[in-house]
Every structure is written in structure tokens, then in C-alpha cells.
Amino acid sequence: MTPAARLQSAIELLDAIIAAARDAGPAADTVIASWFKARRYAGSGDRRAIRELVYRAIRRAGERPESGRAAMLGLAEDQPDLRALFDGSPHGPAPIVVDEPVAPASAVPAWLAPRLAHVDTAALLERAPMDLRVNALKASRDDVLDELPGARPTHFAPTGIRLAEPLPIEQHPLWRDGVVEVQDEGSQLIALACRAVPGETIVDLCAGAGGKTLALAADMGGEGRLLACDTDRARLSRLPPRATRAGAANIETRLLDPGREAEALADLAGHADCVLVDAPCSGTGTWRRNPEARWRLTPDRLARLTALQARLIELGATLVRPGGRLIYAVCSLLDAEGADQIAAFQAAHPDWRAARPFTAPGTERGAGVLLSPGADGTDGFFVAGLESPC
């Protein structure tokens, strides 16, 4: 493909990604994979170049662009060499017209900028590193480091490894044998905040595909009761084969019916040593991995999420035994989803005591801790620990 044809392909892909973001469609990576699958003529070099153009344009535009062409014209303002490719050549983009729409450069949507003034928003758009968690049920970190040249220990998570460069880890024997899982250091710290030990009863209330559940199973040494719950059947169904690969035999899964979760968990009311509520959220802390997610968030969606989070904290609290622990986490940097949620819970339940979930890293934010890419080198998370009255 010519450089101009690659640019036009990137414009067409951006059109599809913009439409998916507007209509709650598939994520950018899924759109890109489907697009290339239907265009086998694109070679590996073409695919790399097109993908790079697409993600540069996405990262540059905090607001959802009017079109893929507007997004790419914005990128061309920063990279003048791209302007010459708007030449009307076969399979290339049409020449630039005076006053046609150009996507402005910004880190975040304008309506969110005041709500993110406390973080380094530029760091939210940097390329994310690839972190692994070593499965302590099968190996030590030192053993694994010897097999991954250039990798180093994470700064804070005791079983974490940061790779020098991303690699197709699912093709590596370490992954196939259940020795490692891909998991950002911040996510590993959330599991550690639960202080899980062998023999306890622990509930992962919003387990999804079970990344933190598997970390908890390793901390428990495979002993005790570990219940992974979710309302999403497809995501939860991915956990059992992962648990088998990891050698985590003490994990139970329980599919919940949205709005009727309390009924399904009645047998655990007041019995859990720890409940982890890793609640659904805006994902503002993971924008460096999913930059087009900025185009999906709206005030209405944020309001729905905060209402759900408040309900899940209350539900989780009913499961905690006297003197037990409730860990609340979101991969969000917004106070509405983090510090404000804990403040509201404590106002309604003043006998629950907040305790810092870990000594380092993180910045205190309300009754919890904020992790961020700029300050801590992790994805963005709010984490809070609460202790039930005895």
C-alpha cells in the first residue's frame, strides 16, 4: 500500500471507531481486528503503519471527532508530512478543502477537565507498560525473571514484573502453564489490599473474568473459600479455565441476577472475612490502554455508574462479618466514583472505620488512596479499605 492509501485506510477505520464509540459498539481493538480480517491484502507493515496512525489520532483528540477525516486532519496539524498525503491519488484521501472540520487537540473531554484537575492528564495518554503477576502457587518472582530478559520487578507489588517491551505472552510457556497472568501493578495492589490469608472466606463481588480473584487465590495458598461473583455470564465463564491453569482449586463462581444479587448471596450475609467491590466504572484510569473510551463517557452514563457503585458498596457491606474488611476499588480517577462514594457510605454508616489499604504507593484522596499513571506508574485507581464494627 502507498503511504496515501494507508492514510485513507486509517481514516476509514477511525470512522468505524467513532461510530462504535457513539453507538456503544465494540472497542477500538475489536473494530481494528475485524477491519483487517476483511482486508487480507494489507501486509504486516501496512497494518502496523495504519494502526499507529489510528492510535495517534485517537490519543490526540479528547473530544469525539466529527469524522475520521477530521481526526486525521487534526493529526496532520502536528505532523505536516501527513498533509502532503491528502493528494487525491488512487486509494488516497481527497485534497484538503479550506475550512473543513479539524478535530482539536485535547487530553480529556471538556466537561471532564475540571473533574480531573488533580491528576496529570497528559500521562493518561502515554503508552502503558505490560505488567505480569507471578502466580505464587507455582513459582517465585526470581524464577520467572530469569526467563524474561530485560524484565524487572515492579516497585510495589511483591509478585509483579514489568516487561521491557510488550510480548505475545499467551504464546509463552509461562502463561500456558499458569505461572503468570497479565495484570497491571495497580490491580495487583488492590488484591493485596484485601490482606487475604489461608482459611478465610472472601467474596470478589464484581469479579469479571477473575484477574483479582486469581491473585486472591494465590494469597490464600489455595485454602479457604473464595467466591467470584458477577452479573456478566460471558466474562465470568472465562474464570474456570484460568483457575484450572493457575492451580487455584478453592474458587467458586456464582452468576448473579442484576437487581436480585442480595437474594443469591443470602447464605453469605455477615459471614465474609473480606469483600472486594471492584465496581463497574468510567474507566478513566485506563485511558492509556483504551484512549477511545474518552469518547464513550457521558454525564448520563457517569450518573448511572455512580448509582450502581453506591448500591454495590451497600450490598458488599451486608456480607462482611463483624470486624471484617470491605475493599472498594474503581479504575477511575473521578472523585464522584471514588472518594465521594466512600464519604457517602461513611455518612450513612459512621461506625465503619476507614484504614489506608496499603502504605505505598498512592496519594491520599478522601478516606482512600488514588493511584495514577503520572504519580505512580500504574493505571489509575481509587482504593479504600473499610472495617466493619465488631
FIRO-955548 format. One record per residue (C-alpha): x, y, z; residue in three letters; residue number from 1. Coordinates in nm, 2 decimals, padded with zeros to 4 digits. Layout:
N
(romar (X,Y,Z),"ALA",NUM)
...
//
This chain:
390
(romar (00.00,00.00,00.00),"MET",1)
(romar (00.12,00.35,-00.07),"THR",2)
(romar (00.15,00.60,00.22),"PRO",3)
(romar (-00.16,00.78,00.09),"ALA",4)
(romar (-00.36,00.45,00.08),"ALA",5)
(romar (-00.25,00.38,00.44),"ARG",6)
(romar (-00.37,00.72,00.55),"LEU",7)
(romar (-00.71,00.67,00.38),"GLN",8)
(romar (-00.74,00.33,00.55),"SER",9)
(romar (-00.67,00.49,00.88),"ALA",10)
(romar (-00.94,00.75,00.81),"ILE",11)
(romar (-01.19,00.47,00.73),"GLU",12)
(romar (-01.10,00.28,01.05),"LEU",13)
(romar (-01.14,00.60,01.25),"LEU",14)
(romar (-01.49,00.65,01.11),"ASP",15)
(romar (-01.58,00.30,01.23),"ALA",16)
(romar (-01.43,00.35,01.57),"ILE",17)
(romar (-01.60,00.69,01.61),"ILE",18)
(romar (-01.94,00.53,01.52),"ALA",19)
(romar (-01.88,00.24,01.77),"ALA",20)
(romar (-01.80,00.49,02.05),"ALA",21)
(romar (-02.11,00.69,01.97),"ARG",22)
(romar (-02.34,00.39,01.95),"ASP",23)
(romar (-02.19,00.18,02.24),"ALA",24)
(romar (-02.04,-00.06,01.99),"GLY",25)
(romar (-01.72,-00.27,02.01),"PRO",26)
(romar (-01.39,-00.13,02.14),"ALA",27)
(romar (-01.13,00.01,01.90),"ALA",28)
(romar (-00.91,-00.30,01.91),"ASP",29)
(romar (-01.21,-00.52,01.81),"THR",30)
(romar (-01.31,-00.28,01.53),"VAL",31)
(romar (-00.95,-00.28,01.40),"ILE",32)
(romar (-00.92,-00.66,01.41),"ALA",33)
(romar (-01.24,-00.70,01.22),"SER",34)
(romar (-01.14,-00.44,00.97),"TRP",35)
(romar (-00.81,-00.61,00.89),"PHE",36)
(romar (-00.97,-00.95,00.88),"LYS",37)
(romar (-01.19,-00.83,00.59),"ALA",38)
(romar (-00.88,-00.69,00.41),"ARG",39)
(romar (-00.63,-00.97,00.38),"ARG",40)
(romar (-00.44,-00.77,00.11),"TYR",41)
(romar (-00.29,-00.54,00.38),"ALA",42)
(romar (00.05,-00.67,00.47),"GLY",43)
(romar (00.20,-00.67,00.82),"SER",44)
(romar (00.39,-00.35,00.75),"GLY",45)
(romar (00.07,-00.18,00.63),"ASP",46)
(romar (-00.12,-00.30,00.94),"ARG",47)
(romar (00.14,-00.16,01.17),"ARG",48)
(romar (00.15,00.17,01.00),"ALA",49)
(romar (-00.23,00.21,00.98),"ILE",50)
(romar (-00.28,00.11,01.34),"ARG",51)
(romar (-00.01,00.36,01.45),"GLU",52)
(romar (-00.19,00.64,01.26),"LEU",53)
(romar (-00.52,00.54,01.41),"VAL",54)
(romar (-00.40,00.55,01.77),"TYR",55)
(romar (-00.20,00.87,01.73),"ARG",56)
(romar (-00.52,01.04,01.61),"ALA",57)
(romar (-00.73,00.88,01.89),"ILE",58)
(romar (-00.48,00.99,02.16),"ARG",59)
(romar (-00.47,01.34,02.02),"ARG",60)
(romar (-00.85,01.40,02.04),"ALA",61)
(romar (-01.01,01.42,02.38),"GLY",62)
(romar (-01.34,01.50,02.23),"GLU",63)
(romar (-01.51,01.26,01.99),"ARG",64)
(romar (-01.42,01.39,01.64),"PRO",65)
(romar (-01.68,01.46,01.38),"GLU",66)
(romar (-01.53,01.21,01.15),"SER",67)
(romar (-01.22,01.00,01.08),"GLY",68)
(romar (-01.11,01.26,00.83),"ARG",69)
(romar (-01.14,01.54,01.09),"ALA",70)
(romar (-00.94,01.33,01.33),"ALA",71)
(romar (-00.66,01.27,01.08),"MET",72)
(romar (-00.66,01.64,00.97),"LEU",73)
(romar (-00.60,01.72,01.33),"GLY",74)
(romar (-00.31,01.49,01.35),"LEU",75)
(romar (-00.17,01.64,01.02),"ALA",76)
(romar (-00.16,01.98,01.20),"GLU",77)
(romar (00.10,01.82,01.44),"ASP",78)
(romar (00.27,01.62,01.16),"GLN",79)
(romar (00.29,01.84,00.85),"PRO",80)
(romar (00.43,01.55,00.64),"ASP",81)
(romar (00.08,01.39,00.65),"LEU",82)
(romar (-00.08,01.69,00.48),"ARG",83)
(romar (00.11,01.61,00.16),"ALA",84)
(romar (-00.07,01.27,00.15),"LEU",85)
(romar (-00.41,01.43,00.11),"PHE",86)
(romar (-00.34,01.44,-00.26),"ASP",87)
(romar (-00.64,01.28,-00.43),"GLY",88)
(romar (-00.43,00.99,-00.56),"SER",89)
(romar (-00.59,00.65,-00.62),"PRO",90)
(romar (-00.69,00.49,-00.29),"HIS",91)
(romar (-00.57,00.81,-00.11),"GLY",92)
(romar (-00.76,01.08,00.07),"PRO",93)
(romar (-00.92,01.37,-00.12),"ALA",94)
(romar (-00.73,01.70,-00.12),"PRO",95)
(romar (-00.78,01.93,00.18),"ILE",96)
(romar (-01.06,02.19,00.14),"VAL",97)
(romar (-01.05,02.53,00.31),"VAL",98)
(romar (-01.24,02.54,00.64),"ASP",99)
(romar (-01.33,02.17,00.65),"GLU",100)
(romar (-01.37,02.03,01.01),"PRO",101)
(romar (-01.05,01.96,01.20),"VAL",102)
(romar (-01.05,01.78,01.54),"ALA",103)
(romar (-00.89,02.00,01.81),"PRO",104)
(romar (-00.62,01.86,02.03),"ALA",105)
(romar (-00.71,01.79,02.39),"SER",106)
(romar (-00.62,01.54,02.66),"ALA",107)
(romar (-00.98,01.50,02.80),"VAL",108)
(romar (-01.33,01.59,02.71),"PRO",109)
(romar (-01.41,01.95,02.82),"ALA",110)
(romar (-01.68,01.85,03.06),"TRP",111)
(romar (-01.44,01.63,03.25),"LEU",112)
(romar (-01.14,01.86,03.26),"ALA",113)
(romar (-01.24,02.03,03.59),"PRO",114)
(romar (-01.31,01.69,03.75),"ARG",115)
(romar (-00.96,01.57,03.66),"LEU",116)
(romar (-00.76,01.88,03.76),"ALA",117)
(romar (-00.60,01.68,04.04),"HIS",118)
(romar (-00.42,01.44,03.81),"VAL",119)
(romar (-00.16,01.46,03.53),"ASP",120)
(romar (-00.39,01.41,03.23),"THR",121)
(romar (-00.11,01.40,02.98),"ALA",122)
(romar (00.02,01.08,03.15),"ALA",123)
(romar (-00.32,00.92,03.08),"LEU",124)
(romar (-00.24,00.92,02.71),"LEU",125)
(romar (00.11,00.77,02.73),"GLU",126)
(romar (00.17,00.41,02.62),"ARG",127)
(romar (00.10,00.17,02.90),"ALA",128)
(romar (00.37,-00.08,03.01),"PRO",129)
(romar (00.30,-00.45,03.02),"MET",130)
(romar (00.29,-00.60,03.38),"ASP",131)
(romar (00.27,-00.96,03.48),"LEU",132)
(romar (00.18,-01.11,03.81),"ARG",133)
(romar (00.37,-01.43,03.91),"VAL",134)
(romar (00.14,-01.70,04.04),"ASN",135)
(romar (00.28,-01.78,04.39),"ALA",136)
(romar (00.10,-02.11,04.38),"LEU",137)
(romar (00.35,-02.22,04.11),"LYS",138)
(romar (00.67,-02.01,04.11),"ALA",139)
(romar (00.87,-01.73,04.26),"SER",140)
(romar (00.93,-01.39,04.10),"ARG",141)
(romar (01.30,-01.45,04.08),"ASP",142)
(romar (01.25,-01.78,03.89),"ASP",143)
(romar (01.03,-01.60,03.64),"VAL",144)
(romar (01.26,-01.30,03.60),"LEU",145)
(romar (01.54,-01.54,03.49),"ASP",146)
(romar (01.32,-01.65,03.19),"GLU",147)
(romar (01.22,-01.30,03.07),"LEU",148)
(romar (01.53,-01.10,02.96),"PRO",149)
(romar (01.50,-00.73,03.03),"GLY",150)
(romar (01.21,-00.76,03.27),"ALA",151)
(romar (01.23,-00.61,03.62),"ARG",152)
(romar (01.04,-00.64,03.94),"PRO",153)
(romar (00.76,-00.39,03.99),"THR",154)
(romar (00.83,-00.13,04.25),"HIS",155)
(romar (00.55,-00.21,04.49),"PHE",156)
(romar (00.37,-00.53,04.41),"ALA",157)
(romar (00.58,-00.82,04.55),"PRO",158)
(romar (00.50,-01.07,04.28),"THR",159)
(romar (00.48,-00.82,03.99),"GLY",160)
(romar (00.71,-00.80,03.68),"ILE",161)
(romar (00.73,-00.52,03.43),"ARG",162)
(romar (00.84,-00.62,03.08),"LEU",163)
(romar (01.09,-00.41,02.89),"ALA",164)
(romar (00.86,-00.44,02.58),"GLU",165)
(romar (00.52,-00.60,02.53),"PRO",166)
(romar (00.52,-00.96,02.41),"LEU",167)
(romar (00.26,-01.21,02.30),"PRO",168)
(romar (00.25,-01.36,02.64),"ILE",169)
(romar (-00.03,-01.61,02.57),"GLU",170)
(romar (00.21,-01.79,02.34),"GLN",171)
(romar (00.47,-01.82,02.62),"HIS",172)
(romar (00.51,-02.14,02.82),"PRO",173)
(romar (00.49,-01.94,03.14),"LEU",174)
(romar (00.14,-01.82,03.06),"TRP",175)
(romar (00.03,-02.16,02.92),"ARG",176)
(romar (00.14,-02.33,03.24),"ASP",177)
(romar (-00.04,-02.08,03.47),"GLY",178)
(romar (00.28,-01.93,03.61),"VAL",179)
(romar (00.20,-01.57,03.51),"VAL",180)
(romar (-00.10,-01.36,03.43),"GLU",181)
(romar (-00.11,-01.02,03.27),"VAL",182)
(romar (-00.21,-00.77,03.54),"GLN",183)
(romar (-00.12,-00.40,03.59),"ASP",184)
(romar (00.07,-00.34,03.91),"GLU",185)
(romar (-00.22,-00.12,04.04),"GLY",186)
(romar (-00.46,-00.42,04.01),"SER",187)
(romar (-00.22,-00.63,04.19),"GLN",188)
(romar (-00.21,-00.38,04.48),"LEU",189)
(romar (-00.59,-00.39,04.50),"ILE",190)
(romar (-00.58,-00.76,04.56),"ALA",191)
(romar (-00.31,-00.72,04.82),"LEU",192)
(romar (-00.52,-00.46,05.00),"ALA",193)
(romar (-00.76,-00.74,05.08),"CYS",194)
(romar (-00.49,-00.89,05.31),"ARG",195)
(romar (-00.62,-01.24,05.22),"ALA",196)
(romar (-00.48,-01.53,05.42),"VAL",197)
(romar (-00.53,-01.91,05.40),"PRO",198)
(romar (-00.86,-02.03,05.55),"GLY",199)
(romar (-01.06,-01.71,05.51),"GLU",200)
(romar (-01.39,-01.66,05.34),"THR",201)
(romar (-01.35,-01.39,05.07),"ILE",202)
(romar (-01.60,-01.26,04.82),"VAL",203)
(romar (-01.50,-01.09,04.49),"ASP",204)
(romar (-01.83,-00.93,04.43),"LEU",205)
(romar (-01.76,-00.79,04.08),"CYS",206)
(romar (-01.51,-01.05,03.96),"ALA",207)
(romar (-01.55,-01.02,03.58),"GLY",208)
(romar (-01.31,-01.26,03.42),"ALA",209)
(romar (-01.13,-01.31,03.76),"GLY",210)
(romar (-00.79,-01.14,03.74),"GLY",211)
(romar (-00.81,-01.03,04.10),"LYS",212)
(romar (-00.98,-01.35,04.21),"THR",213)
(romar (-00.67,-01.54,04.09),"LEU",214)
(romar (-00.44,-01.31,04.28),"ALA",215)
(romar (-00.65,-01.36,04.60),"LEU",216)
(romar (-00.64,-01.74,04.55),"ALA",217)
(romar (-00.26,-01.72,04.54),"ALA",218)
(romar (-00.25,-01.51,04.86),"ASP",219)
(romar (-00.48,-01.77,05.02),"MET",220)
(romar (-00.25,-02.05,04.92),"GLY",221)
(romar (-00.54,-02.23,04.78),"GLY",222)
(romar (-00.70,-02.27,05.12),"GLU",223)
(romar (-01.03,-02.13,05.23),"GLY",224)
(romar (-01.34,-02.02,05.05),"ARG",225)
(romar (-01.32,-01.78,04.76),"LEU",226)
(romar (-01.64,-01.68,04.58),"LEU",227)
(romar (-01.62,-01.50,04.25),"ALA",228)
(romar (-01.95,-01.33,04.15),"CYS",229)
(romar (-02.07,-01.13,03.85),"ASP",230)
(romar (-02.38,-01.05,03.65),"THR",231)
(romar (-02.20,-01.10,03.32),"ASP",232)
(romar (-02.22,-01.46,03.22),"ARG",233)
(romar (-01.97,-01.43,02.94),"ALA",234)
(romar (-01.70,-01.27,03.15),"ARG",235)
(romar (-01.74,-01.49,03.45),"LEU",236)
(romar (-01.73,-01.80,03.23),"SER",237)
(romar (-01.37,-01.72,03.14),"ARG",238)
(romar (-01.26,-01.77,03.51),"LEU",239)
(romar (-01.29,-02.15,03.55),"PRO",240)
(romar (-01.03,-02.24,03.28),"PRO",241)
(romar (-00.80,-01.97,03.41),"ARG",242)
(romar (-00.83,-02.11,03.76),"ALA",243)
(romar (-00.75,-02.46,03.64),"THR",244)
(romar (-00.44,-02.33,03.46),"ARG",245)
(romar (-00.34,-02.15,03.77),"ALA",246)
(romar (-00.39,-02.44,04.00),"GLY",247)
(romar (-00.64,-02.24,04.21),"ALA",248)
(romar (-00.88,-02.51,04.33),"ALA",249)
(romar (-01.07,-02.31,04.60),"ASN",250)
(romar (-01.25,-02.07,04.37),"ILE",251)
(romar (-01.63,-02.09,04.34),"GLU",252)
(romar (-01.82,-01.89,04.08),"THR",253)
(romar (-02.17,-01.75,04.12),"ARG",254)
(romar (-02.37,-01.58,03.84),"LEU",255)
(romar (-02.59,-01.30,03.98),"LEU",256)
(romar (-02.92,-01.17,03.85),"ASP",257)
(romar (-02.89,-00.78,03.83),"PRO",258)
(romar (-03.11,-00.63,04.09),"GLY",259)
(romar (-03.15,-00.95,04.28),"ARG",260)
(romar (-02.79,-01.00,04.40),"GLU",261)
(romar (-02.88,-01.00,04.77),"ALA",262)
(romar (-03.11,-01.30,04.73),"GLU",263)
(romar (-02.84,-01.50,04.56),"ALA",264)
(romar (-02.59,-01.41,04.83),"LEU",265)
(romar (-02.81,-01.45,05.13),"ALA",266)
(romar (-02.61,-01.75,05.26),"ASP",267)
(romar (-02.31,-01.53,05.29),"LEU",268)
(romar (-02.47,-01.24,05.48),"ALA",269)
(romar (-02.25,-01.14,05.77),"GLY",270)
(romar (-02.00,-01.43,05.71),"HIS",271)
(romar (-01.73,-01.30,05.48),"ALA",272)
(romar (-01.39,-01.21,05.63),"ASP",273)
(romar (-01.33,-00.97,05.33),"CYS",274)
(romar (-01.55,-00.85,05.04),"VAL",275)
(romar (-01.38,-00.69,04.74),"LEU",276)
(romar (-01.61,-00.45,04.55),"VAL",277)
(romar (-01.42,-00.37,04.23),"ASP",278)
(romar (-01.71,-00.18,04.09),"ALA",279)
(romar (-01.80,-00.11,03.73),"PRO",280)
(romar (-01.68,00.24,03.65),"CYS",281)
(romar (-01.60,00.50,03.39),"SER",282)
(romar (-01.25,00.36,03.33),"GLY",283)
(romar (-01.09,00.70,03.33),"THR",284)
(romar (-00.78,00.54,03.50),"GLY",285)
(romar (-00.73,00.31,03.20),"THR",286)
(romar (-00.74,00.56,02.92),"TRP",287)
(romar (-00.38,00.50,02.83),"ARG",288)
(romar (-00.48,00.14,02.73),"ARG",289)
(romar (-00.82,00.24,02.58),"ASN",290)
(romar (-00.80,00.60,02.47),"PRO",291)
(romar (-01.12,00.60,02.27),"GLU",292)
(romar (-01.31,00.53,02.59),"ALA",293)
(romar (-01.29,00.91,02.64),"ARG",294)
(romar (-01.54,00.93,02.36),"TRP",295)
(romar (-01.79,00.70,02.52),"ARG",296)
(romar (-01.83,00.86,02.86),"LEU",297)
(romar (-02.13,01.10,02.91),"THR",298)
(romar (-02.27,01.27,03.21),"PRO",299)
(romar (-02.57,01.04,03.20),"ASP",300)
(romar (-02.36,00.73,03.19),"ARG",301)
(romar (-02.15,00.86,03.48),"LEU",302)
(romar (-02.46,00.92,03.68),"ALA",303)
(romar (-02.58,00.56,03.62),"ARG",304)
(romar (-02.24,00.42,03.72),"LEU",305)
(romar (-02.22,00.62,04.04),"THR",306)
(romar (-02.57,00.50,04.14),"ALA",307)
(romar (-02.47,00.14,04.07),"LEU",308)
(romar (-02.15,00.18,04.27),"GLN",309)
(romar (-02.33,00.31,04.57),"ALA",310)
(romar (-02.57,00.01,04.56),"ARG",311)
(romar (-02.28,-00.24,04.53),"LEU",312)
(romar (-02.09,-00.09,04.83),"ILE",313)
(romar (-02.41,-00.13,05.04),"GLU",314)
(romar (-02.45,-00.49,04.91),"LEU",315)
(romar (-02.09,-00.57,04.99),"GLY",316)
(romar (-02.12,-00.44,05.34),"ALA",317)
(romar (-02.40,-00.67,05.42),"THR",318)
(romar (-02.18,-00.97,05.35),"LEU",319)
(romar (-01.89,-00.87,05.58),"VAL",320)
(romar (-01.87,-01.03,05.92),"ARG",321)
(romar (-01.83,-00.82,06.24),"PRO",322)
(romar (-01.47,-00.70,06.24),"GLY",323)
(romar (-01.43,-00.80,05.87),"GLY",324)
(romar (-01.30,-00.59,05.58),"ARG",325)
(romar (-01.46,-00.42,05.28),"LEU",326)
(romar (-01.23,-00.31,05.00),"ILE",327)
(romar (-01.38,-00.07,04.74),"TYR",328)
(romar (-01.19,00.00,04.42),"ALA",329)
(romar (-01.26,00.16,04.08),"VAL",330)
(romar (-01.03,00.21,03.78),"CYS",331)
(romar (-01.13,00.57,03.79),"SER",332)
(romar (-00.97,00.90,03.89),"LEU",333)
(romar (-01.30,01.08,03.94),"LEU",334)
(romar (-01.40,01.17,04.29),"ASP",335)
(romar (-01.76,01.10,04.21),"ALA",336)
(romar (-01.67,00.73,04.17),"GLU",337)
(romar (-01.41,00.72,04.44),"GLY",338)
(romar (-01.37,00.95,04.75),"ALA",339)
(romar (-01.73,01.08,04.73),"ASP",340)
(romar (-01.87,00.72,04.73),"GLN",341)
(romar (-01.68,00.63,05.05),"ILE",342)
(romar (-01.77,00.96,05.21),"ALA",343)
(romar (-02.14,00.89,05.14),"ALA",344)
(romar (-02.11,00.54,05.28),"PHE",345)
(romar (-01.94,00.65,05.60),"GLN",346)
(romar (-02.20,00.93,05.65),"ALA",347)
(romar (-02.47,00.66,05.64),"ALA",348)
(romar (-02.26,00.41,05.84),"HIS",349)
(romar (-02.04,00.61,06.08),"PRO",350)
(romar (-01.93,00.30,06.27),"ASP",351)
(romar (-01.74,00.16,05.98),"TRP",352)
(romar (-01.37,00.27,06.01),"ARG",353)
(romar (-01.15,00.36,05.71),"ALA",354)
(romar (-00.80,00.23,05.70),"ALA",355)
(romar (-00.53,00.30,05.44),"ARG",356)
(romar (-00.54,00.00,05.21),"PRO",357)
(romar (-00.16,-00.01,05.16),"PHE",358)
(romar (00.14,00.20,05.28),"THR",359)
(romar (00.27,00.28,04.94),"ALA",360)
(romar (00.23,00.40,04.66),"PRO",361)
(romar (-00.06,00.64,04.62),"GLY",362)
(romar (-00.19,00.98,04.72),"THR",363)
(romar (-00.45,01.01,04.99),"GLU",364)
(romar (-00.78,01.12,04.85),"ARG",365)
(romar (-01.07,01.15,05.10),"GLY",366)
(romar (-01.07,00.82,05.30),"ALA",367)
(romar (-00.89,00.63,05.03),"GLY",368)
(romar (-00.59,00.63,04.81),"VAL",369)
(romar (-00.55,00.74,04.45),"LEU",370)
(romar (-00.31,00.57,04.21),"LEU",371)
(romar (-00.23,00.74,03.88),"SER",372)
(romar (00.00,00.68,03.58),"PRO",373)
(romar (00.17,01.02,03.63),"GLY",374)
(romar (00.24,00.98,04.00),"ALA",375)
(romar (00.28,00.61,04.05),"ASP",376)
(romar (00.34,00.45,03.71),"GLY",377)
(romar (00.03,00.23,03.74),"THR",378)
(romar (-00.31,00.25,03.58),"ASP",379)
(romar (-00.54,00.49,03.76),"GLY",380)
(romar (-00.74,00.35,04.06),"PHE",381)
(romar (-00.91,00.47,04.37),"PHE",382)
(romar (-00.89,00.22,04.65),"VAL",383)
(romar (-01.04,00.24,05.00),"ALA",384)
(romar (-01.04,-00.01,05.29),"GLY",385)
(romar (-01.32,-00.02,05.55),"LEU",386)
(romar (-01.35,-00.23,05.86),"GLU",387)
(romar (-01.69,-00.34,05.99),"SER",388)
(romar (-01.77,-00.27,06.36),"PRO",389)
(romar (-01.73,-00.57,06.59),"CYS",390)
//
